[in-house]
């Protein structure tokens, strides 16, 4: 049996073999994953309208519409956090700008997006120009646990499947609290472990997930709630939306099955990087984690 320990980096060398990773190396590891996989995400998962690197949300009885489900997730977080069009939002871990651009385009918000990848920042700026919202959004390279912004700079801190990249989630929450104005809110949407003990097969799936997406660990729901309380957040609410996320997880699994021959070809001829190969394998691992209830998918909101 494997027992989950808090604040551990479980990546097994990830993209940097046989070295002890410093905090700076860990950020570089995350950036390299997304830099190497940019075109894979754009061709297979998102499109140039939604630019989404997250799971979708689907509650309709109609046939699953993947790209609409990705946009639904943005609207769900926006509604649960009670965001207003006048709010200045920090998109912490903004990827290629999908949620930031969506908020500016759909709700006229002013948004600052940060990512550890300089390449993502460049892409996000180009996408913002293409969507006609370059005057409302700004993208910068920054670690969301240690930003250059002044105290009380934002009304909303938005973390959509990004806070999992903090080894200790309290580091993110502490910085979020500093950056929020009084009465401001943090909204965090992510996968959370549903238990702390795993057999070999389950742990293998966890490790494939960690290494494939360069994620150090996942918190449990209880642990994350306690960290919010310790960082003095109030009005804490959690919404468990695993069932509405499952169609998206299943869609990812099906894509991985369909693309297995293509991926095998790419590996044979050296056309797939280590990051791309590991990213492909997550399609299977994440579905095991959801199907066997190793993880639950939750949205937290809390107020300063």
Secondary structure, 3 states (H helix, E strand, C coil): CEECCCCCCCCCCCCCCCCCCCHHHHHHHHHHHHHHCHHHHHHHHCCCCCCCCCCCCCCCCCCCCHHHHHHHHHHHHHHHCCCCCCCEEEEECCCCCHHHHHHHHHHCCEEEEEECCHHHHHHHHHHHHHHCCCCCEEEEECECCECCCCCCCEEEEEEECCHHHCCCHHHHHHHHHHHEEEEEEEEEEEEEECCCEECHHHHHHHHHHHHHCCCCCCCEHHHHHHHHHHCCCEEEEEEECHHHHHHHHHHHHHHHHHCHHHHHHHHHCCCCCHHHHHHHHHHHHHHHHHHCCCEEEEEEEEEC
